[in-house]
Amino acid sequence: MFAQQKFQIHPLFLLVSIIAYFLGMFVELICLSAIVLTHEMGHYLAAKYFRWNVSKIVLWPFGGVMETEDYYNRPSKEELIVTVAGPLQHIWIYGFIYLLSYWGISTSLTSLLLIMNTVILIFNLLPILPLDGGRFLFIALNKVIAFHRAIATMTIISMLMIVLMNGILLIIGWYNIQLTWLSVFLLLDNWFTWQSKHIFLLKHLLSRYFVSNVDRSDVHILQIPSGTPVSELVKQFKKGCYHFVHIENEGVLTEDECLKILFTQHQWDLSLNLQSEVS
């Protein structure tokens, strides 16, 4: 049941498997896939513990991904635990590799597993979205800047890091076709995320709007000029904070009131200004 609904193999992976078989690299592909799947299962189990809606886990030729819409919309503590659950799996994989060598498994296989496990771990910790390192940095950014700006900043950092890493690898001669495809995939993913940052913001705000008993322990006060559109105001909301909006020469709106204006009274009216609502 799980395999049918939650676990999927991308068609490109099947193609790469056939090529790897004829090139005599099928064992390497199986080892790589096992480590990647173990990593993603760590994310999956942590996400299910917090009752996240996980649509599927997809195994690609160059890695895997757990697809869920709950990233960006859950408390930062949950997102941190779900993110760290992936890299943590590599620790017991190291222990398993040690046991294999203790049981007399060939040195060539254990050395291969050791290298793959280390490379995958280091790669996933790079500060690039949607890798775990990128998610760690994104969670940290949300502590100091607004959610909308954090997404825009993180995608730009990711794209710059991809270009920088490719330049370094090209200079030292460690470049190949697999890295090219992976780099293109990551660049496109971050470009589309940057282009859709307003959609991510709306989804995030919707999740805040429909959550009852919102934590108000971390209060953030915004100073907003009179006449500011609500659609621009909410771009200053920080994740994990409850906001009170002080409108210049007018009064104060709570976060709940701002979201109500945005989603119920004038959902798509970008010209709406706060002055008319307060008065």
MODA-V748808 format. One record per backbone hydrogen bond with DSSP energy under -1.0 kcal/mol. CO is the residue of the C=O (numbers start at 1). NH is the residue of the N-H. If there is no record, write none. Layout:
co;nh
CO;NH
CO;NH
This chain:
co;nh
1;5
2;6
2;7
6;57
8;59
10;13
10;14
11;15
12;16
13;17
14;18
15;19
16;20
17;21
18;22
19;23
20;25
25;29
26;30
27;31
28;32
29;33
30;34
31;35
32;36
33;37
34;38
35;39
36;40
37;41
38;42
39;43
40;44
41;45
42;46
43;47
44;48
45;49
46;50
47;52
48;51
52;54
56;67
57;8
58;65
59;10
63;60
65;58
67;55
67;56
70;73
75;79
76;80
77;81
78;82
79;83
80;84
81;85
83;86
84;88
86;89
87;90
88;91
89;93
90;94
91;95
92;96
93;97
94;98
95;99
96;100
97;101
98;102
99;103
100;105
106;110
107;111
108;112
109;113
110;114
111;115
112;116
113;117
114;118
115;119
116;120
117;121
118;122
119;123
120;124
123;126
124;133
126;128
128;131
131;135
132;136
133;137
134;138
135;139
136;140
137;141
138;142
140;143
141;144
141;145
146;150
147;151
148;152
149;153
150;154
151;155
152;156
153;157
154;158
155;159
156;160
157;161
158;162
159;163
160;164
161;165
162;166
163;167
164;168
165;169
166;170
167;171
168;172
169;174
176;180
177;181
178;182
179;183
180;184
181;185
182;186
183;187
184;188
185;189
186;190
187;191
188;192
189;193
190;194
191;195
192;196
194;197
196;200
197;201
198;202
199;203
200;204
201;205
202;206
203;207
204;208
205;209
206;210
218;242
220;244
222;246
224;248
225;228
229;233
230;234
233;236
234;237
237;147
238;241
242;220
243;255
244;222
245;253
246;224
247;250
247;251
251;247
253;245
254;258
255;259
256;260
257;261
258;262
259;263
260;264
260;265
261;266
268;270
269;272
274;278
275;279
